[in-house]
Amino acid sequence: MKTTDWFNIKLGLVLLFLCSAFDCGAKITLPKLLADGMVLQRECPVKIWGKSDVGEKVELKFRGKTFRTVADEKGCWMIELPAWKAGGPYDMQINEVTLHNILIGDVFLCSGQSNMELPVSRIMDKFAEEVNSYENPMIHYIKVPYCYDFKMPQTDTKQAVWVSLTKDNVMNYSALCYFFAKLLYQQTGVPVGIVNSSWGGTPVEAWISESGLKDFPSYLNQKAMYECDDLVTEIKQSERMHQQEWQKELYKSDKGLHTETPWYAASFDDRSWKTVDMFSSSWATNGWRPINGSHWFRQQINIPESWNNKEAILRLGCIVDADSVYVNGCLVGTTSYQYPPRIYKVPAGVLKTGQNQITVRLISNGGYPSFVKEKPYKLICGKDEIVLSPSWKYHVGAEMPSAPASTNFHYVPVGLYNGMIAPLENYMFKGVVWYQGESNVGKWQEYSSLLTALMKDWRKLFQNDKLPFYIVELADFLAPDDPGCASWAALRAEQAKAAQSVDHATLIKNSDTGEWNDIHPLDKKTAGTRLVEAVLSAE
């Protein structure tokens, strides 16, 4: 025997001894949802599950009781705990793993698109005082990370964290979930857990399983097209290259960025530019089609001496599509898409007494560029403010074709069910809150059938034929004379039809909370209040 062979044998024996002596075997692993801070549904049996070595003994200790099982031939194990009354916080010991700060209360799965996902940070204009004054360790929240899969249902989510309702965490809570959980706790005194599995812009068919869409063959065929990983990778690479080239050409062609004195500079002479009304459509078109590319706007404002060198906030409403904003040549903010409110901090030292220059470089990717009407356009310093004029100096920077389209893979049927709903299969919920439909307005005729299929589908997954669904009605949107209003009303009728045709489904009135100029209205408290009323009336 070679010396090296003998050495390897001895080394292997030593490692085997060490692993045995110091328990170096594979330890149990838990799904991401079962973690510190989780909330377990009260008054019904709940499941705790995970993986380990095949045949490994698993011992769970909770609230003074011990439960045991053995991992099966695939290394999977599950323990069903009995029904518990509300309470906590508690610790749970599972072999070598200890979970802390566990609550027992009412757990809700909240899902849908952007109005479900919209964070508290976006509604602070209306509810700052109320949000800043409230904390509650009996409310815990987890946001399921984005994930889609076209091949098969996943068994676990990506990494996620349960967080309690504190001032440090609240800004990332869903605004609707925040008010719902807060008001529900105030009414019941029972801990509340929110599992938020939502993704902005997504259609209902993305949240339904393959079997759930059996009556919608076109959606199944659409999904099947993207089961090929090579195709998805090729599409992403090609679209990324197209978008990069568009951005390069936009930058290279934008005269405002390459003149001797850039157009955002405070010293730039814009006297030859025409003056336009920011809310007029005249500047956005060449007479027969929209002008895509870059549009430059400049406005001078007079700053009082009391503001000199102080920090300020510049409010620029909402802008379609993207923007970069400068004050006295200093970049104070940029936003890449149309929906977020433009709230830009002007650092101390940028403003000076007298004339100050505000410059907006607006980027239009496709369609008609615009400033959204009836939004705040002003500069704020402390309790004082200066309202900006609607008249701006204006010039086109670079005229471009529409930006290359991109494939929203998270819109594809089945993908989000597989990636963000299926992994929750073993968790117990008191009910589901569903706020979605904006992305299906253009094909409202089938919405009731799809929503009914989703409810049936999820009840099958969670093995609960009576799982309550609370369907939040779409908030009103668009001006009353806009032709699109009819489609929004039609989809709301489809929501009502689905709720009426399915047992244990409730429509939550919400159309009256809308804002004609914002698809994301600030008032999430009214819907939260009505959700609580519906949940309590169902008990």
N, C-alpha and C positions, 0 to 999 in steps of 0.2 A: 504493500500500500504506500502511495506517495505521501510525503510529509504534509503537503498541502491538503490532501484528502483527510488525513487524520486530524489536522488542525480544524478543518471545517466541521467534522463530526463533533469534536469536543466543544467547539463554539456553539453548535446547535443544541447540545445537551445543556450547556450553561444557560442559554437563552430560554430553553424550555423550563428549566428549574426556576429562573427568575420570574417568568410569566406566571408560573404556578404559585410561587411564593408571594408575589405582589399583585395578584389578580389583574394581569394585563390583558385578559380576554375582552372581547367586544362588549361594550356596555349597552344598555337599552337606549333607544332613540325614540323621542316623542315627536309627533307632528307639530308644526310651528304654532298651531292654534292652542295647543296644550302647553301653556307657559305661565310664568309669573304673571299675576294679575288677571288670570282668566276668570270669567263668570260662568257658573254652571246653572242650568235651568232648575228652578225650585220645583218641588212637589211632583217630580216624575223621575223615573230611573234615568241615569245618565251613563254614558260610556266613556271609558278611558282606554286608549289603545296606543300601540306602538310596535317597535321591532326590536329584536335582540337575536342572540344565537339560537339556533334550532334547539328546542327542548329546554331552554333556560327557564328556571323557576322565577316567576315575577311576584313580588310581594308589595302590595299597596297599603299604606297606612293613612287613614283620614278620619278626623274627628273621633279618635279613640277606638276605631275599628280597623281590623286587618282583613284584607282580601287577597286571595292567591289564585294564580293560574300558571300555565306552562305554555311557552311559545310553540307554535305548530311547526309543521315540516317546512314552512317558508320563513320561519322566524317571526311570524306575526302573532300578536296576542291582544286580547281585549278583556277588560273587566267591567262589568255593569254594576254601578253603585246604586243603592236604593234611593228612594225619594227622600229629599231633605227639605226642611223648612228654610226660609230665607235667613241669611246670616253671614257672618264673616267679619274680618278676614281670617282665613285659616291657612295652614301649611299642609302640603301633601307630600308624603315620602313614597317614592317608587324605586325600590332597590337602592342604588347609589344616588339617585336624583331627588332633589328637594325643590318643590315648587312653593312659592311664597305668595301671600296677599291674594288668596283665592276667595271670591265672593260667591254666594248662592243667592240668586234673585231671578229676575226676568230678563231673558236674552232674546234679542230681535236681530234678524238678518235684514239689513237695509241694502237695497240694490237698485240699479238703474243707470242713468247717465248723469250729465253734468249738474243738474239741479239737486241730485242726491249727493253728488261729490263736492259741490261748492263749499269751500272752507269758511269757517267763522271769520277769518281775516278779511273776507270779501264783503261782509255785511256790517262792518264796524261803523260805517257812516250812520247807520240807523240804530244800532244796538250797543254802542261802545260802553256806555255806563253800566248797562245791565250785565254785559259779558265780563267786564273788568272787576265787578264786585262779587263774583260767584265762583266758588270752588266746592267740590264734593268728592271725597274719597270713595264714596259708595257708587260712583258711576265710572265704568271702565269702557274703553273704546279700542277697537283694533281695525285698521284699514288693510284689507287684503291686497297684497301687491299685484300690479298688473301682470297678467299672464294669459296667453292664448295657446291653444294646441289643437291641431286639426286631425290628429291621429287617434287619440284615445283620452278618456277621462284621467286626470292626474289624481294621485293619492295624497299629495301634500302641496301646500302653497310655498311660495318663496318666503324668505325670512320676514317675519312681521312681529310687532311688539304691542302688547296690551298697555295702554296708558290711562291713568286716572285723570279725572277732570280737575286740572290745576291751571293756574295762570300761565305756567310754562308750556302746557300742552294744548290748551284750548284752541289756539289759532288754527291748528291743523285738524280739529274736529270738523266733520260735516256740519254745516249750520243747521240743517233740518234735524240731524241726529242730536245735536246739542240741545235744541229746544225740546225735542221729543223726550229725551232722557231726563232732562232737568225737570220738566213739568210733570212727567210720570212719577218721578221720585217724590216730588213735593206732594202729590196726591196719595201715594201708597206707602212711602217710607221703606220701600223694598229696593235693594240694590238693583242696578240696571246695567246690563251688558249690551253693547252694540257691536255687531260684526258688520262692517261696511264693505261690501263687495260691489263697487261701482266703477264706471269708467266713462268719462265724458264723450259725447258724440255717438255712442254705440246704439245700434238698433236692437229691437227685442229679439230678433232671430239669432243674434250672436250669443244669447243667454239660454238657449234651448238646446237640449241634447239631440244627438242624431236620431234616436228612436222617437223623441218628442216631435221631430219635424217630418215624420213619415208621410204626412198628408201634404207636404210642401216640397215636391221633388226638385223644383228649380233651385231651392236653397241647398238641398243636399248635394246637388250636382255642382253648385258653386263652391261649396266646402271641399268637395272631392278634388277639385282642380288644384288646391293648395296643400294637399297631403304630400306632395313632392318637395322635399327640403331643398333640392337643387334649384327648383323653379323659384321658390320663395327667395333664396339667396341671390339668384340672378336678378330677379326683379328689384330687390332692395339695392343691389350694387348699381344696376343701370339707372334707377331713379335717383340715387344719391349722386351719381356722376352728372346727370342732367341738371339737378338742382344746384350743384356746385358750379357748373358752367354758367347757369343763369345768374347766379350771385356774382360770379367773377365779371361777367359782362356788364351787369348792372353797376358794379363798383367802377370798372374801367371807363364806362360811358358817362357816368354821372359828372357833369361839368362842375357841379357845386363842390365836389371833393378835390378837384385838380386845378382850379384856377390859382393864380398867385396868392390871392386872398380868399380862403375858403368861404363859402356862403354862410357858414355858421359863425364866422368870426364877428365879433362886435363891431369891428372897424369896416366891415364890408359895406360898400355903397350900393344900396338897393333902389335908388331913386328912379332908375329906368324900368323897374319892374311894375307890372300892372297891379292894381288893387282889386281884390276879390272878396266876396262874402264867403266865409268858410262853410256856411250851410247851403250855399248855392251849388247846383249840379253843373254849372257852366264850365268850371275849371277842370272837372273830372272827365270831360269828354271832348273829342275833336269834332263833334257835330253828328257823328254817326256810330261811334263806338267808344267805350271807355278808354282812357289813357292809363295803361299799366306802366309800372316802373317807379321812378322817384319824383315826388312833388315837394317843392320847398316853400315854406311860409315863414315870414318874418314880421315881427311886431315890436314896436318900442313902447315901453311903459315907464311912467314917472314914479320913482320910489321916494317916499318921504325920508327925511333925515333920521327919523326914529327907527327906521328899518336898517340903517347902514350897518353892514357886516353881520347882520343877524341871519340865523337859519330860517328858511321859509319852506312852504309846501306849494308846489305847482300842480294844480288840478287841470287836466286836459280831457275830461269826459271819457269817451271811448272813441277809438279811431279805427277805421277800416282801411288797410289791414294791419300794418305794422308801422313803427315810428322810432326815431331817435330824436331826443329833445335837448337843446342847448340853451343855456342862459349865460349871456356875455361870453360866448365861445366855449363855455365849460359844459361837457356832456353831463346831464343830470339824470337821464333815464332812457331806457329803451324797452320796447315790448314787441314780441314777435308775432302776435296774432290779435284779432280784433276784440275779443270779449272782455279782457280785464280792464277795470277802470285805471286810467293813467293818474297815478298819485306819486309824484316825483319830489324827492327831498332836494332842496337847493342848499348846499352847505354854507355854513357861516363864512363870510368873506367874499362870496361871489357877488352878492347884490351891493350896490353902492347908491349913495344919494344922487338923485337926478335921473337921467335917461338910462334905461337898461334894455338890453336886447334879448328877446325870446325867439328862438328859431326851431321850427319843426321840419324834420325831413320825414315825409310820409312815404311809405312804400306800399304800392298796390300790386298784389300778386295776380289778381284776376277779378273781373267784375268791376263795379263802380266804387272808386275810393270815396271816402266821406268822413266827416266829423259827425258823430251822432248828436242829434238835436236834444234839447232839454236835459242836458247833463251839465255838471259844473265845469266851467272854464274860468279859472281864477287863480290868483296868487295869494297865499295866506301867510301872515306873519303874526303869531300870537292870536289875539282876538280880532285883529284887523285884516281886511282883505281888499284886493283890487280885482274887479271883474274885468276880464279881457274883452276887448272889442271883437265883434265878429268880422271886422275888416282887417285883412292882412295883405302885405305885399307878397306877391306870388310869382313863381317861375317853375317851369318843368326842368328837372335835372337830367333825366334820361328816360326816353320813351322805349318801352320794352314790349315784347309779346307776352301773353299770359305765362306765368310761371309754370314749369312742368308739373303735371299732376303726380300725386303719390298715392300708392295703394295703402289704404288703412286696413291692415290685416286684422286688427282687433274689431273691425266691423263685420268680418266674414262669419256666416252662420256657424254655430256650434262651438267656435273657438273659445269664447269666454266661459261657456258652461264647463267645458273640459278643464280649463285652467284656473277658474276662480269660484266655481260653484261645487263641482264634483268633489274637490278635496275637503269640503265641509260636511260630507255625507253622514258622518257618525255624531256630529254635534247636535244637541237638542235646542230647539228654538220655540219660544212662545208664539211667535208670529213672524210674518214677512212684511216689510214695508217696501213697496215698489213705486218708484217715481221715475218714469221713463215714457217716451212717446214722441218727443220733439223730432227725433231722427226718423220717425215713421210717418210724419204728417203727409209727406208726398205720396204715400201709398196707404192711406188710412183705411181703404176698403177692406183690408185683410187683418186689421189690427185686433179686432175682437177675437178672431179665430186664433191668432198667434198668442195673444195674452192668455186665452183659455188653455191652449196647449202648454204654455209655460207653467201655469198653476198646477195642472195635472202632472206635468213632468217633475216638478220640484217636490210635490207631495209624494210621488213614488220614490224619489231619491231619499227623502227624509223619513220614509215609511210612516207617514201620518196623513191619512185621507182627509182629516179635518183641520189641517194646518191653516190658521187664519191668514188671509192676504188683505193688506190695507193698500189700496190703489190710490195714489195721490193724483188727483185730476190735474191736467196741464193748466198752468197759469196762463191767463190771457196774454196775447202778444200781437204786435203790429197795430198800426193805426186803424180806426174803425172802417175807413173807406178803402183799406188795402184788400185786394182780391184774395190774398192768402188767408185772410181771417176765416173764410168759409171752410178751408181744410182743417184749420185748428179746431174749429167747432165740431167738425165731423169726427175728428179723432177723439175728442172728449166724449162724444156720443158713443163711440166704440168702446171707450173705457167703461162707461156706464153699462153698456150692454153686457160686457164680460162680467162685471161685478154682479149684475142682476141674474145672470144665467148660471153662476157657480156658487154653490153653498159655501158659507163661511168666507165670503169675499165682500169687502166693504169699500165703496168709493168715498174718498175723502175730498169734499168740495174744496177747490183751490183756485178756480178760475178768477175769482174776484181779487186775488193778491197780485195779479200781473202788472207789468209796466209795458206800455206799448212799444217803448224804444229799447227794451232790454230783455233778452231771452232768459236772463238770470235775475229775476226780481229779488230785491233785498229781503222782503218780508217772508222769512221762513218760520217765524214764530206762530203765525196764524195756522199754518198747516200742522205745525207741531202740537198746538193746542187741540186741534180737531182730531189728530191722531190719538192723543191721550183719551179724549172723550169716547172715541170709537172702541179703543182697547178696553176701557173700564166698563162700557155698556155691554161688551161681549162676555164679561165674566159672570 
